[in-house]
Amino acid sequence: MPFAMIERKRPPRRDPPPQNRARATSPWPIALALASLLANTACTHHDGDGTTQVAARVNGGEITVHQVNFLLENPEALAGDEGLEAGASSPKRALDHLIDEEMLVQAAKARELDRQPEVLAATEAARRKVLARAFLDQVDASVPPPEAADIHAYYIANPALFSERRVYTLREIRVGTKDPADSASAGTGPGRAAAPAGADASGLQAIWDRTHRWDALLAAARAADTRLESGTRVLAAEQLPLEAVPAFQRLNEGDVRITQLPEASLAQQVVHIEREPMSEAAAAPSIAAYLLAQRRHAAEIAALAGLKQAARVERVGEFAAAEPGAPAPKPAQ
């Protein structure tokens, strides 16, 4: 999904794709946990004018207004916390969360959990991740936003996403191999094998070419010993994978497209097409955000490449074999 930020009336916006999700994840949950773990609770915080910046005290340990403000500015820092209330939409809720967290931190220190090797390793890993992300954020900040000419060029180059934008109602059959994990989870994974012969993409395509009947595809999928998902979805052009947009643009109502995915085979029939073009003015903010994100990603890659070129990296011991250009280890005599 190359352009998930387009504003539209329908269908609902999807989450960012897996390749963008990792980049979009904020380091601040780690930063907040690290700050709480390493906070010096013995000192009182004051502004330059002598006014206190303490928001609360828990068994003598202080929680500062700065911590509350940080949490309000980064509510995603609460995501994934277990046993703690999620969300910090108000100063009170943010402070309540920090109080609960401070009690847990104090309890952990009382049991000397902060001295355990795995905790020390996790703390160091969190510190490194926050510092690395801070460097990349500084790189991102140096990237200029796209100009109007860049936005216009992207709009003109992608009519299927804008001036000729379509919204598709699709019937879908997704066929993947069953495994023991299916009883515990209906999700798919990258290691999941493809569907068996007859229910893979080529088999489904042969059935469609012979019958041109959707129910024949569904019957073949059900007859195979596979994990089967079927249903109807509404997808706008920008919700499709970038490489699939031109192919869908050529489809008419009633046409079927069958593809082989890493974890499954997928048959999609176009039930209805609704044309919903988007003007350049309406698309411009989202195009600008998308182009800026792409440029920042490229700048991060270039910055890391520069660091690699300047650094002296020496892999030691069993990791020496991973050194680029290193000779393969000799077999034992």
Summary of the structure (lengths in Angstrom):
residues: 333
radius of gyration: 26.6
end to end distance: 52.7
largest distance: 83.2
contacts: 837
relative contact order: 0.13
helix: 50%
strand: 15%
